[in-house]
């Protein structure tokens, strides 16, 4: 029988099949031997072991059209990355690292800034809006008041969307606004550290309506840029990649080379200086990592 994994906890996978029944399944040892791990979002073939208890085994993982490693999910159309404009203040370096990860996997990303009802919004609004210069769709919402939720709802319609973001930014509250029946657990900010309390412990796929699915994923506070050579990093910043082959040197890395049009675009305000500074920081990190 064919189904889709909607949740995985402690080695058990919950698979919704075409008959509408959810089966608790274990993955056969062959996947472990082949170093393949079933992911939320995978389409799978299962063997029914007990019809009354809804138990089964995953026998095969059907071909994926894509997959992500952080968050670990498969077969997604897009990601919505949620950051708060205030409380907590947005960590733009963390956002840039997430965007690199999505560019690596060729998954489109919508950037969603929540809590625009808070006073701190005006302090970071210009930087938040600057991501449109990088080619990303940017939304502003308030899960508390409902502002912008209708726009976000239209963005996810008819797609399988991964919702991701640091803890405390209102991701779960946003999901509850979009999908009240989900009853996603929410948590406030720790007053001491001003970071979110982790409320989502695992990735989970939720059905919204016809052809619309939401993947809720655990919050994160750090991301490592992996699998990229320093010289290739420019390919994962769309606004920088657009200048490929236009600088004085064809192999320009846009760091210290003369005649660099990217640096000129930064000075002219056509490329965000903050984004460029993050590019240089991550480039140097990757260069250092290669020495280890």
SEVOMAR-770110 format. One record per atom (N, C-alpha, C): residue number from 1; z, x, y. Coordinates in steps of 0.1 Angstrom, whole numbers, always signed. Atoms other than C-alpha are relative to their C-alpha. Last residue first. Layout:
% SEVOMAR-770110
SITE   resi      up    east   north
SITE    NUM       Z       X       Y
...
This chain:
% SEVOMAR-770110
SITE   resi      up    east   north
SITE    292     -11      -1      +9
SITE    292     +89    +418    +222
SITE    292      -5      +3     -14
SITE    291      -5     -13      +2
SITE    291     +62    +428    +246
SITE    291     +11      +1     -11
SITE    290      +9      -7      +8
SITE    290     +43    +395    +242
SITE    290      +5     +15      -3
SITE    289      -2      +4     +14
SITE    289     +73    +376    +255
SITE    289      -9      +9     -10
SITE    288     -12      -6      +4
SITE    288     +71    +395    +288
SITE    288      +3      -2     -15
SITE    287      +3     -14      +0
SITE    287     +36    +384    +294
SITE    287     +11      +8      -6
SITE    286      +8      -2     +12
SITE    286     +45    +349    +284
SITE    286      -4     +14      -1
SITE    285      -8      +2     +12
SITE    285     +74    +348    +309
SITE    285      -9      +4     -13
SITE    284      -8     -12      +2
SITE    284     +51    +363    +336
SITE    284      +9      -1     -12
SITE    283      +9     -11      +4
SITE    283     +26    +335    +331
SITE    283      +8     +13      -2
SITE    282      +2      +1     +15
SITE    282     +55    +310    +331
SITE    282     -10     +10      -4
SITE    281     -12      -3      +8
SITE    281     +67    +322    +365
SITE    281      -3      -1     -15
SITE    280      -3     -14      +0
SITE    280     +32    +324    +380
SITE    280     +12      +4      -8
SITE    279     +11      -7      +8
SITE    279     +23    +289    +369
SITE    279      +3     +15      -1
SITE    278      -4      +2     +14
SITE    278     +57    +276    +382
SITE    278     -10      +7      -9
SITE    277     -11      -9      +3
SITE    277     +48    +292    +416
SITE    277      +5      -2     -14
SITE    276      +5     -14      +1
SITE    276     +14    +275    +415
SITE    276     +12     +10      -3
SITE    275      +7      -1     +13
SITE    275     +30    +241    +408
SITE    275      -5     +14      -2
SITE    274     -10      +1     +11
SITE    274     +54    +246    +437
SITE    274      -6      +1     -14
SITE    273      -7     -13      +1
SITE    273     +26    +258    +460
SITE    273     +10      +0     -11
SITE    272     -14      +0      -3
SITE    272      +6    +226    +452
SITE    272      +6     +14      -2
SITE    271      -8      -1     +12
SITE    271     -31    +232    +453
SITE    271     +15      +1      +3
SITE    270      +8      +8      +9
SITE    270     -53    +221    +482
SITE    270      +6      +0     -14
SITE    269      -7     +12      +4
SITE    269     -26    +232    +506
SITE    269      -8      -9      -9
SITE    268      +6     +11      -8
SITE    268     -48    +259    +523
SITE    268      +6     -14      -3
SITE    267      -3      -3     -14
SITE    267     -25    +287    +511
SITE    267      -6     -11      +9
SITE    266     -14      +2      -1
SITE    266     -27    +273    +475
SITE    266      +4      +1     +15
SITE    265      -3     +15      +1
SITE    265     -64    +269    +477
SITE    265     +14      -3      +2
SITE    264      +4      +5     -12
SITE    264     -66    +306    +488
SITE    264      +2     -15      +1
SITE    263     -10      -3     -10
SITE    263     -45    +316    +459
SITE    263      -4      -5     +14
SITE    262     -11      +9      +3
SITE    262     -69    +297    +436
SITE    262     +11      +3     +10
SITE    261      +2     +13      -7
SITE    261     -99    +313    +453
SITE    261     +12      -9      -3
SITE    260      -4     +11      +9
SITE    260     -88    +348    +442
SITE    260      -1     -13      +8
SITE    259     +11     +10      +0
SITE    259    -108    +375    +461
SITE    259      +3     -12      -9
SITE    258      +6      +3     -13
SITE    258     -83    +402    +452
SITE    258     -11     -10      -2
SITE    257     +13      -5      -1
SITE    257     -63    +399    +419
SITE    257      -6      -3     +14
SITE    256      +0     -10     -11
SITE    256     -25    +395    +422
SITE    256     -14      +5      +2
SITE    255     -14      -5      -3
SITE    255     -18    +364    +401
SITE    255      +0      +9     +11
SITE    254      -5      +6     -12
SITE    254     -49    +342    +398
SITE    254     +15      +4      +3
SITE    253     -11      +7      +5
SITE    253     -57    +353    +362
SITE    253      +8      -7     +12
SITE    252     -11      +1      -9
SITE    252     -92    +363    +372
SITE    252     +11      -8      -5
SITE    251     -12      +1      +8
SITE    251    -114    +369    +343
SITE    251     +12      +0      +8
SITE    250      +1     +11      +9
SITE    250    -146    +362    +363
SITE    250     +12      -2      -9
SITE    249      +0      -5     +14
SITE    249    -135    +384    +391
SITE    249      +0     -11     -10
SITE    248      +8     -13      -1
SITE    248    -144    +374    +427
SITE    248      -1      +6     -14
SITE    247      -6     -11      -8
SITE    247    -132    +339    +419
SITE    247      -8     +12      -1
SITE    246      +4      +0     -14
SITE    246    -154    +310    +409
SITE    246      +6     +11      +8
SITE    245     +13      -6      -3
SITE    245    -155    +314    +371
SITE    245      -4      +1     +15
SITE    244      +5     -10     +10
SITE    244    -127    +290    +364
SITE    244     -14      +5      +4
SITE    243      +5     -12      -7
SITE    243    -116    +273    +396
SITE    243      -5     +10      -9
SITE    242     +12      +5      -8
SITE    242    -111    +238    +380
SITE    242      -7     +12      +7
SITE    241     +11      -1      +9
SITE    241     -87    +255    +355
SITE    241     -13      -4      +7
SITE    240      +4     -14      +0
SITE    240     -63    +258    +384
SITE    240     -12      +3      -9
SITE    239      +4      -4     -13
SITE    239     -61    +221    +392
SITE    239      -4     +15      +1
SITE    238     +14      +5      -3
SITE    238     -61    +213    +355
SITE    238      -5      +4     +14
SITE    237      -3      +5     -13
SITE    237     -31    +237    +347
SITE    237     -14      -6      +5
SITE    236      -9     +11      +2
SITE    236     -35    +242    +310
SITE    236      +6      -5     +13
SITE    235      +7     +11      +6
SITE    235     -65    +265    +312
SITE    235      +8     -13      -1
SITE    234      +7      +7     -11
SITE    234     -46    +288    +336
SITE    234      -8     -12      -5
SITE    233      -9     +10      -7
SITE    233     -22    +296    +307
SITE    233      -8      -8     +10
SITE    232      +5     +13      +3
SITE    232     -50    +314    +287
SITE    232      +8     -11      +7
SITE    231     +13      +1      -6
SITE    231     -43    +349    +300
SITE    231      -7     -14      -1
SITE    230      -2      +0     -14
SITE    230      -6    +345    +292
SITE    230     -14      -2      +7
SITE    229      +1     -14      -6
SITE    229     -15    +337    +256
SITE    229      +1      -1     +15
SITE    228      +9      -2     -10
SITE    228      -3    +302    +245
SITE    228      +0     +15      +4
SITE    227     +14      +1      +5
SITE    227     +13    +291    +213
SITE    227     -10      +2     +10
SITE    226      +3      -7     +12
SITE    226     +47    +283    +229
SITE    226     -15      -1      -4
SITE    225     +15      -1      +1
SITE    225     +60    +272    +262
SITE    225      -4      +9     -11
SITE    224      +5     -13      +0
SITE    224     +97    +264    +257
SITE    224     -15      -1      -2
SITE    223     +12      -1      +8
SITE    223    +112    +231    +268
SITE    223      -5     +15      +0
SITE    222      +7     -12      -1
SITE    222    +146    +223    +281
SITE    222     -12      -1      -9
SITE    221      -4      -7     -12
SITE    221    +168    +193    +288
SITE    221      -7     +14      +2
SITE    220      +0     -14      +2
SITE    220    +155    +168    +263
SITE    220      +4      +7     +14
SITE    219      +0      -8     -13
SITE    219    +159    +131    +258
SITE    219      +0     +15      -3
SITE    218     -12      -5      -6
SITE    218    +151    +116    +224
SITE    218      -2      +8     +13
SITE    217      -3     -13      +5
SITE    217    +119     +97    +219
SITE    217     +13      +5      +6
SITE    216     -11      -4      -7
SITE    216    +108     +60    +222
SITE    216      +4     +14      -6
SITE    215      -8     -10      +8
SITE    215     +73     +54    +209
SITE    215     +11      +5      +9
SITE    214      -8      -9      -8
SITE    214     +58     +22    +224
SITE    214      +7      +9     -10
SITE    213     -11      -5      +6
SITE    213     +30      +2    +208
SITE    213      +7     +10      +9
SITE    212      -9      -7     -10
SITE    212      +4     -21    +222
SITE    212     +12      +4      -7
SITE    211      +5     -13      -2
SITE    211     -25     -32    +199
SITE    211      +8      +8     +10
SITE    210     +12      -4      +7
SITE    210     -15     -68    +201
SITE    210      -5     +14      +5
SITE    209      +9     +11      +3
SITE    209     +21     -70    +213
SITE    209     -13      +6      -5
SITE    208      -2      +9     -12
SITE    208     +51     -48    +219
SITE    208      -8     -12      -2
SITE    207     +11      +9      -2
SITE    207     +56     -30    +185
SITE    207      +3      -9     +12
SITE    206      -3     +14      -2
SITE    206     +82      -3    +186
SITE    206     -13      -7      +3
SITE    205     +11      +8      -4
SITE    205     +79     +32    +172
SITE    205      +3     -14      +1
SITE    204      +2     +13      +7
SITE    204    +110     +53    +170
SITE    204     -12      -7      +6
SITE    203     +12      +7      -4
SITE    203    +118     +89    +177
SITE    203      -1     -13      -7
SITE    202     +12      -3      +8
SITE    202    +154     +99    +170
SITE    202     -12      -7      +6
SITE    201      -2     -11      +9
SITE    201    +188    +101    +187
SITE    201     -12      +4      -9
SITE    200     +10      +2     +10
SITE    200    +181     +80    +218
SITE    200      +1     +12      -9
SITE    199      -2     +13      +6
SITE    199    +213     +78    +239
SITE    199     -10      -2     -12
SITE    198     +11      +3     +10
SITE    198    +218    +114    +250
SITE    198      +3     -13      -6
SITE    197      -5      +0     +14
SITE    197    +241    +114    +280
SITE    197     -11      -4      -9
SITE    196      -1     +12      +7
SITE    196    +222    +123    +312
SITE    196      +7      +2     -14
SITE    195     +11      +1     +10
SITE    195    +230    +152    +333
SITE    195      +2     -12      -8
SITE    194     +12      +7      -5
SITE    194    +251    +152    +364
SITE    194     -12      +1      -8
SITE    193     +11      -9      +0
SITE    193    +275    +178    +350
SITE    193     -13      -6      +5
SITE    192      -4     -14      -2
SITE    192    +309    +163    +358
SITE    192     -13      +9      +1
SITE    191      -3      -3     -14
SITE    191    +298    +127    +365
SITE    191      +3     +15      +2
SITE    190     -13      -6      +0
SITE    190    +280    +125    +331
SITE    190      +4      +4     +15
SITE    189      -1     -15      -2
SITE    189    +252    +102    +338
SITE    189     +14      +5      -1
SITE    188      -1      -4     -14
SITE    188    +250     +67    +324
SITE    188      +0     +15      +0
SITE    187     -12      -7      -3
SITE    187    +238     +56    +289
SITE    187      +0      +6     +14
SITE    186      +0      -8     -12
SITE    186    +214     +31    +276
SITE    186     +13      +7      +2
SITE    185     -13      -4      -5
SITE    185    +208     +17    +241
SITE    185      -2      +9     +13
SITE    184      -2     -14      +1
SITE    184    +174      +1    +237
SITE    184     +13      +4      +6
SITE    183     -14      -2      -2
SITE    183    +176     -37    +233
SITE    183      +3     +15      -2
SITE    182      -3     -13      +7
SITE    182    +140     -38    +220
SITE    182     +15      +3      +0
SITE    181      -5      +2     +14
SITE    181    +138     -75    +228
SITE    181      +3     +13      -7
SITE    180     -14      +4      +1
SITE    180    +137     -67    +265
SITE    180      +5      -2     -14
SITE    179      -1      +6     +13
SITE    179    +104     -48    +263
SITE    179     +14      -4      -3
SITE    178     +13      +3      +6
SITE    178     +92     -35    +296
SITE    178      +1      -9     -12
SITE    177      +7      +9     -10
SITE    177    +125     -37    +314
SITE    177     -13      -4      -5
SITE    176      -6     +13      +0
SITE    176    +143     -24    +283
SITE    176      -6     -10     +10
SITE    175      +5      +6     +12
SITE    175    +119      +5    +281
SITE    175      +6     -14      -1
SITE    174     +14      +4      -2
SITE    174    +127     +13    +317
SITE    174      -6      -7     -12
SITE    173      +0     +12      -9
SITE    173    +164     +12    +310
SITE    173     -14      -5      +3
SITE    172      -4     +11      +9
SITE    172    +159     +36    +280
SITE    172      +0     -13      +9
SITE    171     +10      +3     +10
SITE    171    +140     +60    +302
SITE    171      +3     -12      -8
SITE    170      +3     +15      +1
SITE    170    +164     +58    +331
SITE    170     -11      -3     -10
SITE    169     +10      +3     -10
SITE    169    +165     +95    +341
SITE    169      -4     -15      +0
SITE    168      -6      +5     -13
SITE    168    +198    +102    +324
SITE    168     -10      -4     +10
SITE    167     -11     +10      +1
SITE    167    +184    +123    +295
SITE    167      +5      -4     +14
SITE    166     -14      -5      +1
SITE    166    +152    +142    +302
SITE    166     +10     -12      -1
SITE    165      -6      -4     -13
SITE    165    +118    +125    +296
SITE    165     +14      +5      -3
SITE    164      -8     -12      +1
SITE    164     +96    +109    +270
SITE    164      +6      +4     +14
SITE    163      -8      -1     -12
SITE    163     +78     +76    +264
SITE    163     +10     +12      -2
SITE    162     -13      -7      +2
SITE    162     +50     +80    +239
SITE    162      +7      +0     +13
SITE    161      -5      -9     -11
SITE    161     +23     +54    +243
SITE    161     +14      +6      -4
SITE    160     -12      -6      +6
SITE    160      +2     +37    +216
SITE    160      +5     +10     +10
SITE    159      -1     -14      +4
SITE    159     -23     +17    +237
SITE    159     +13      +3      -8
SITE    158     +10      -4     +10
SITE    158     -35     -18    +243
SITE    158      +0     +14      -5
SITE    157      +6     +11      +7
SITE    157     -14     -23    +275
SITE    157     -11      +5      -9
SITE    156      -3      -2     +15
SITE    156      +5      +9    +284
SITE    156      -7     -10      -8
SITE    155      +4     -13      +4
SITE    155      -9     +12    +320
SITE    155      +1      +2     -16
SITE    154     +15      -1      +1
SITE    154      -7     -25    +326
SITE    154      -5     +13      -5
SITE    153      +4      +9     +11
SITE    153     +30     -25    +318
SITE    153     -15      +0      -2
SITE    152      -2      -7     +12
SITE    152     +35      +4    +342
SITE    152      -4      -8     -13
SITE    151     +10     -10      +0
SITE    151     +20     -16    +370
SITE    151      +1      +9     -13
SITE    150     +12      +7      +3
SITE    150     +42     -46    +362
SITE    150     -12     +10      -1
SITE    149      +1      +2     +15
SITE    149     +72     -23    +361
SITE    149     -13      -7      -4
SITE    148     +10      -8      +6
SITE    148     +65     -12    +397
SITE    148      -1      -1     -15
SITE    147     +12      -5      -9
SITE    147     +97     -25    +412
SITE    147      -9      +8      -9
SITE    146     +13      +5      +6
SITE    146    +119     -41    +385
SITE    146     -12      +4      +8
SITE    145      +5     +11      -8
SITE    145    +151     -37    +405
SITE    145     -12      -7      -6
SITE    144     -11      +8      -4
SITE    144    +170     -14    +381
SITE    144      -5     -13      +7
SITE    143      -4      +8     +11
SITE    143    +140      +0    +363
SITE    143     +11     -10      +4
SITE    142     -14      +2      +0
SITE    142    +127     +11    +397
SITE    142      +4      -9     -12
SITE    141      -6     +12      +4
SITE    141     +92     +25    +397
SITE    141     +15      +0      +2
SITE    140     -13      +1      -6
SITE    140     +68     +50    +412
SITE    140      +6     -13      -4
SITE    139      -6     +13      -2
SITE    139     +37     +59    +392
SITE    139     +14      +1      +6
SITE    138     -14      +0      -4
SITE    138     +16     +91    +393
SITE    138      +5     -14      +3
SITE    137      -4     +13      -6
SITE    137     -17     +95    +375
SITE    137     +15      +0      +2
SITE    136      -8      +9      +8
SITE    136     -23    +132    +370
SITE    136      +2     -13      +7
SITE    135      +8      +8      +8
SITE    135     -52    +153    +385
SITE    135      +7     -10      -9
SITE    134      +2      -7     +12
SITE    134     -32    +181    +399
SITE    134      -8      -8     -10
SITE    133      +9     -11      -3
SITE    133     -36    +168    +434
SITE    133      -3      +7     -13
SITE    132     +14      +6      +0
SITE    132     -20    +136    +421
SITE    132     -10     +10      +3
SITE    131      +6      -1     +14
SITE    131     +10    +157    +412
SITE    131     -13      -7      -1
SITE    130     +10     -11      +0
SITE    130     +16    +160    +450
SITE    130      -6      +2     -14
SITE    129     +13      +5      -2
SITE    129     +32    +125    +450
SITE    129     -11     +12      -1
SITE    128      +3      +9     +11
SITE    128     +64    +138    +434
SITE    128     -15      -4      +2
SITE    127      +2      -9     +12
SITE    127     +66    +167    +459
SITE    127      -5      -9     -12
SITE    126     +13      -8      -2
SITE    126     +61    +143    +488
SITE    126      -3      +9     -11
SITE    125     +12      +9      +1
SITE    125     +87    +118    +475
SITE    125     -13      +8      +1
SITE    124      +9      -6     +10
SITE    124    +115    +144    +468
SITE    124     -14      -7      -1
SITE    123      -1     -14      +0
SITE    123    +138    +138    +498
SITE    123     -10      +7      -9
SITE    122      +8      -6     -11
SITE    122    +126    +103    +504
SITE    122      +0     +15      +0
SITE    121     +14      +1      +2
SITE    121    +138     +92    +469
SITE    121      -8      +7     +11
SITE    120      +6     -13      +2
SITE    120    +173    +104    +475
SITE    120     -15      +1      -2
SITE    119      +3      -7     -12
SITE    119    +183     +71    +489
SITE    119      -7     +13      -1
SITE    118     -11      -8      -5
SITE    118    +180     +53    +456
SITE    118      -4      +8     +13
SITE    117      -9      +8      -8
SITE    117    +156     +24    +450
SITE    117     +11      +8      +6
SITE    116      +5      +0     -14
SITE    116    +129     +48    +438
SITE    116      +9      -8     +10
SITE    115     -11      +0     -10
SITE    115    +150     +52    +407
SITE    115      -4      +1     +14
SITE    114      -9     +12      +0
SITE    114    +121     +61    +384
SITE    114     +11      +2     +11
SITE    113     -12      -4      -7
SITE    113     +92     +86    +388
SITE    113      +8     -13      +2
SITE    112      -7     +12      -6
SITE    112     +65     +80    +362
SITE    112     +13      +4      +6
SITE    111     -14      -4      -6
SITE    111     +40    +107    +354
SITE    111      +6     -11      +7
SITE    110      -3      +7     -12
SITE    110     +11     +95    +332
SITE    110     +14      +4      +4
SITE    109     -14      +2      -4
SITE    109      -1    +120    +306
SITE    109      +0      -8     +13
SITE    108      -1      +3     -14
SITE    108     -33    +124    +286
SITE    108     +14      -5      +4
SITE    107      -6     +13      -1
SITE    107     -30    +141    +252
SITE    107      +2      -3     +15
SITE    106     +10      +9      -6
SITE    106     -52    +171    +247
SITE    106      +4     -15      +0
SITE    105      +3     +10     +10
SITE    105     -26    +188    +225
SITE    105     -11     -10      +4
SITE    104      +3      -7     +12
SITE    104     -23    +219    +247
SITE    104      -5     -10     -11
SITE    103     +14      -6      -2
SITE    103     -26    +197    +278
SITE    103      -4      +8     -13
SITE    102     +10     +11      +2
SITE    102      +4    +177    +265
SITE    102     -14      +5      +2
SITE    101      +0      +4     +14
SITE    101     +25    +209    +261
SITE    101     -10     -11      -2
SITE    100      +7     -10      +7
SITE    100     +14    +221    +296
SITE    100      -1      -3     -15
SITE     99     +14      +2      -2
SITE     99     +25    +188    +310
SITE     99      -8     +11      -7
SITE     98      +3     +12      +9
SITE     98     +60    +192    +294
SITE     98     -15      -2      +2
SITE     97      +0      -5     +13
SITE     97     +63    +227    +310
SITE     97      -4     -11     -10
SITE     96     +12      -8      +1
SITE     96     +53    +213    +344
SITE     96      -1      +5     -15
SITE     95     +11      +9      +0
SITE     95     +80    +186    +341
SITE     95     -13      +8      -2
SITE     94      +0      +6     +13
SITE     94    +106    +212    +332
SITE     94     -12     -10      -1
SITE     93      +5     -10     +10
SITE     93     +96    +232    +362
SITE     93      +0      -6     -14
SITE     92     +15      +0      +0
SITE     92     +98    +200    +383
SITE     92      -5     +11      -9
SITE     91      +2     -14      +3
SITE     91    +134    +193    +375
SITE     91     -15      +2      -2
SITE     90     +10      -3      +9
SITE     90    +139    +160    +393
SITE     90      -1     +15      -2
SITE     89     +11      -5      -7
SITE     89    +173    +154    +409
SITE     89     -11      +5     -10
SITE     88      +0     -14      -5
SITE     88    +196    +135    +386
SITE     88     -13      +4      +8
SITE     87     -11      +3     +10
SITE     87    +206    +113    +402
SITE     87      -5      -2     -14
SITE     86     -14      -4      -4
SITE     86    +174    +113    +423
SITE     86      +9      -4     -10
SITE     85      +2      -6     -13
SITE     85    +136    +109    +419
SITE     85     +13      +5      +6
SITE     84      -7      +8     -11
SITE     84    +143    +102    +382
SITE     84      -3      +8     +13
SITE     83     -10      -8      -7
SITE     83    +118    +116    +357
SITE     83      +6      -9     +11
SITE     82      -9      +6     -10
SITE     82     +98     +97    +331
SITE     82     +10     +10      +6
SITE     81     -12      -9      -2
SITE     81     +69    +112    +311
SITE     81      +8      -6     +12
SITE     80      -6      +3     -13
SITE     80     +45     +85    +299
SITE     80     +12      +9      +1
SITE     79     -14      -1      -2
SITE     79     +24     +99    +271
SITE     79      +3      -5     +14
SITE     78      -4      -6     -13
SITE     78     -10     +88    +259
SITE     78     +15      +2      +0
SITE     77     +11      +1      -9
SITE     77     -31     +76    +229
SITE     77      +4      +7     +13
SITE     76      -4      +6     -13
SITE     76      -7     +87    +202
SITE     76     -12      +0      +9
SITE     75      +9     +11      -3
SITE     75     -14     +93    +165
SITE     75      +3      -8     +13
SITE     74     +14      -1      +3
SITE     74     +16    +114    +156
SITE     74      -8     -12      +4
SITE     73      +6     +13      +3
SITE     73     +51    +121    +167
SITE     73     -15      +2      -2
SITE     72      +7      -1     +12
SITE     72     +74    +152    +171
SITE     72      -5     -14      -4
SITE     71      -7      +6     +12
SITE     71     +84    +151    +207
SITE     71      -9      +0     -12
SITE     70     -12      +3      -8
SITE     70     +78    +180    +211
SITE     70      -3     -11     +10
SITE     69     -12      -7      +6
SITE     69     +55    +189    +183
SITE     69     +12      -3      +7
SITE     68      -7      -8     -10
SITE     68     +27    +164    +191
SITE     68     +12      +6      -7
SITE     67     -15      -1      +2
SITE     67      +1    +150    +168
SITE     67      +6      +9     +11
SITE     66      -7     -10      -8
SITE     66     -36    +140    +170
SITE     66     +15      +0      -4
SITE     65      +9      -4     -10
SITE     65     -62    +120    +151
SITE     65      +6      +9     +11
SITE     64      -4      +2     -13
SITE     64     -41    +121    +120
SITE     64     -11      +3     +10
SITE     63      +4      -9     -11
SITE     63     -56    +118     +86
SITE     63      +5      -4     +13
SITE     62     +14      +1      -3
SITE     62     -36     +96     +61
SITE     62      -3      +9     +12
SITE     61      +1      +1     -14
SITE     61      -3    +109     +48
SITE     61     -15      -1      +4
SITE     60     +10      -7      -7
SITE     60      +0    +103     +11
SITE     60      +1      -3     +15
SITE     59      +9      -7      +9
SITE     59     +25     +92     -15
SITE     59     -10      +8      +7
SITE     58     +12      -3      -7
SITE     58     +54     +80      +6
SITE     58      -8      +9      -9
SITE     57      +3     -14      -2
SITE     57     +79     +65     -18
SITE     57     -13      +2      +8
SITE     56     +13      -5      +4
SITE     56     +93     +30     -17
SITE     56      +0     +15      +1
SITE     55      +0     -14      +1
SITE     55    +123      +7     -13
SITE     55     -14      +5      -5
SITE     54      +9      -6     -10
SITE     54    +123     -28      +0
SITE     54      +0     +15      +0
SITE     53      -8      -9      -9
SITE     53    +155     -38     -19
SITE     53     -10      +6     +10
SITE     52     -11      +8      -5
SITE     52    +138     -68     -37
SITE     52      +8      +8     +11
SITE     51      +4     +10     -10
SITE     51    +104     -51     -40
SITE     51     +12      -7      +6
SITE     50      -8     +11      +2
SITE     50    +118     -19     -56
SITE     50      -3     -11     +11
SITE     49      -9      -3     +11
SITE     49     +97     +12     -61
SITE     49      +9     -12      -3
SITE     48     -12      +9      +0
SITE     48     +67      +3     -40
SITE     48      +8      +3     -12
SITE     47      -2      +7     +13
SITE     47     +43     +33     -37
SITE     47     +13      -8      +1
SITE     46     -13      +0      +7
SITE     46     +33     +42      -2
SITE     46      -1      -6     -13
SITE     45      +1      +8     +12
SITE     45      +1     +53     +16
SITE     45     +13      +1      -7
SITE     44      -3      -6     +13
SITE     44      +7     +65     +51
SITE     44      -3     -10     -11
SITE     43      +4     +10     +10
SITE     43      -3     +61     +87
SITE     43      +0      +5     -14
SITE     42      +9      -3     +11
SITE     42     +18     +85    +108
SITE     42      -4     -13      -8
SITE     41     +14      +2      -4
SITE     41     +33     +72    +140
SITE     41     -10      +3     -11
SITE     40      +1     +14      -6
SITE     40     +67     +87    +134
SITE     40     -14      -2      +5
SITE     39      -4      +3     -14
SITE     39     +60    +119    +116
SITE     39      -1     -14      +3
SITE     38      +4     +13      -6
SITE     38     +58    +129     +79
SITE     38      +6      -1     +14
SITE     37     -11      +9      -2
SITE     37     +65    +167     +74
SITE     37      -6     -13      +6
SITE     36      +5     +11      -9
SITE     36     +39    +190     +59
SITE     36     +12     -10      +1
SITE     35      -5      -1     -14
SITE     35     +50    +223     +46
SITE     35      -5     -10      +9
SITE     34     +12      -3      -9
SITE     34     +27    +220     +15
SITE     34      +5      +2     +14
SITE     33      +6     -12      +6
SITE     33     +58    +223      -8
SITE     33     -12      +4      +8
SITE     32      -9     -11      -3
SITE     32     +77    +198     +14
SITE     32      -7     +13      -4
SITE     31      +1      -2     -14
SITE     31     +48    +174     +12
SITE     31      +8     +12      +5
SITE     30     +13      -7      -3
SITE     30     +46    +177     -25
SITE     30      -2      +3     +14
SITE     29      -2     -14      -2
SITE     29     +83    +168     -27
SITE     29     -13      +8      +3
SITE     28      +1      -8     +12
SITE     28     +75    +132     -22
SITE     28      +1     +15      +3
SITE     27     +13      -7      +2
SITE     27     +86    +116     +10
SITE     27      +1      +8     -12
SITE     26      -2     -14      +0
SITE     26    +114     +90      +8
SITE     26     -14      +7      -1
SITE     25      +7      -9      +9
SITE     25    +109     +55     +18
SITE     25      +5     +14      +1
SITE     24      -7     -13      -2
SITE     24    +127     +25     +33
SITE     24      -5      +9     -10
SITE     23      -6      -6     +12
SITE     23    +102      -3     +34
SITE     23      +7     +13      +4
SITE     22      -4     -14      -2
SITE     22     +95     -26     +63
SITE     22      +7      +5     -12
SITE     21     -13      -5      +5
SITE     21     +77     -58     +54
SITE     21      +2     +14      +3
SITE     20     -10      +3      -9
SITE     20     +48     -73     +75
SITE     20     +14      +5      -4
SITE     19      -6     +13      +4
SITE     19     +24     -75     +46
SITE     19     +11      -3     +10
SITE     18      +8     +11      -5
SITE     18      +3     -48     +63
SITE     18      +5     -14      -4
SITE     17     +13      +1      +7
SITE     17     +31     -23     +59
SITE     17      -7     -13      +4
SITE     16      +4     +14      -1
SITE     16     +59     -12     +82
SITE     16     -14      -1      -6
SITE     15     +15      +3      -1
SITE     15     +73     +21     +70
SITE     15      -3     -15      +0
SITE     14      +1     +14      +0
SITE     14    +109     +34     +76
SITE     14     -15      -4      +3
SITE     13     +11      +4      -9
SITE     13    +112     +70     +66
SITE     13      -1     -15      -2
SITE     12      +5     +13      +3
SITE     12    +144     +85     +51
SITE     12     -10      -4     +10
SITE     11      +8      +0     +12
SITE     11    +150    +122     +52
SITE     11      -5     -13      -4
SITE     10      -7      -6     +11
SITE     10    +180    +119     +76
SITE     10      -9      +0     -13
SITE      9     -14      -4      -2
SITE      9    +163     +94     +99
SITE      9      +5      +6     -13
SITE      8      -4     -10     +10
SITE      8    +126     +87    +104
SITE      8     +14      +5      +3
SITE      7     -13      -7      -3
SITE      7    +113     +56    +123
SITE      7      +3     +10     -12
SITE      6      -5      +4     -13
SITE      6     +81     +36    +127
SITE      6     +13      +7      +3
SITE      5     -14      -4      -2
SITE      5     +60     +51     +99
SITE      5      +5      -4     +14
SITE      4      -2     -10     -11
SITE      4     +28     +31     +95
SITE      4     +15      +3      +1
SITE      3     -10      +3     -11
SITE      3     +17     +13     +64
SITE      3      +1     +10     +10
SITE      2      +1      -7     -12
SITE      2      -8     +12     +35
SITE      2     +10      -5     +11
SITE      1      +0      +9     -12
SITE      1      +0      +0      +0
SITE      1      +0      +9     +12
